[in-house]
Amino acid sequence: MKAAISPLFMLASFAAAAVARAEECVTPPEFSGPSSPGTVYVTMKLTTGDFFAQLMDGMKQQAELVGDSGVTLTILDANNNETKLAEDIMSATQDETTIGIVTVDGDEDLCGAINSAIKKGIAVVSFDFDGDACNEKQVKTSQMDEKMAKLVLENAADTLGKGLNVGYVNDLNFAPLQKRNEVWEAFKKAYNWNQVFFVQNASQFATQADLQAAIETSIEETSNVSFTYAPWDYLSQTTVSAVKETDGSIDVYGADINDQDITIMRNSTWRATAGGDPMYIGASLTRMVVKTVAGQLTAIGSNPFLFALGNELSIPSVLVTQDFLLAEDVTNMNELDKKLPAMRLPDFVTACWIKPIGGQADMPPPTTTTPTGNVPPPTPVAISPPPTPTAPSSGNVARLLTVPICVVFVMVYFFV
């Protein structure tokens, strides 16, 4: 009898040990040890505005919490110069300490520099990249720009209706703003909105005051404008200031959300916006690049509001209205994150060896009810769940291994 039982119990022991190993958090060798494993460069076309300021803050915070000792994060600003952006990527590639590069904005003109980095074994993650991936190993990511625009413009249409005179402020030199523009054009046609002015190339003005002056001139030269769409918070904020100095009653519909945006929305005609918390988006970019370095960017977690398309990860957006901010007495991002916990991206590209920023670990569970005047992240009814990952996570491995353990013990009980 002992000879029959021992192999079965040995098999059960091995299976149990495998489960324990699967559930144990092991820091990848690239990020274990008492010193930083290398440098992650962030090459940015533009750093203007609160969105980018908080995006950078989130990346920096997360970099300090990677592995045993964190990683060194170096940010390079191209000052809206595409040529310099490519040069910055090449400069990062030539640094022998570089393990990863995050590119922010840019297009296929960067492919030569990106391919050079990947050829040297450097992980590359591109946020708001305009065009097809340069390399199958390049990870592309962005907010769901079309959804951001759709949420806001649907709110405008539901609130204000059809046949309106409308204004527009944008800069079509950036991929996310191009995507939002496509939705704008479709809504104009569907709702018979008459665009009476368009302030173009809005980021090209030397100062924000110059941009505001241009918007003020456009408002003064037109009449009966119901609302203006400005799909980037730098543009939204500037449009609000221009409205205050001129007509005073034109509604503004924008994009992005941060502390300053919330303050302005509570005290102006800025009626609705859409986006995610830029600090947590920035943190997710850091996680993407270090998980790519570790060879672990194979799945995006269990959040059904986030999904992967090939090597492209999309971050969904939340509609936030002025009515909601006032009704819920939300005055800053911390309070908004508590009302809408999904904005913290708690399950997006996470790993046990990367500590969360901003108290994600003790977040309250997401609410199942919709606060008045606001729209939560899209539900699984509206958005398909993520495709099955090509490689299961450690948690999934543990669950899968539970099955053979149960089978083994049933065999022992009935047949021994």
Order of alpha helices (4+ residues) and beta strands (2+ residues): alpha-beta-alpha-beta-alpha-beta-alpha-beta-beta-alpha-beta-alpha-beta-alpha-beta-alpha-beta-alpha-beta-alpha-beta-beta-beta-alpha-alpha-alpha
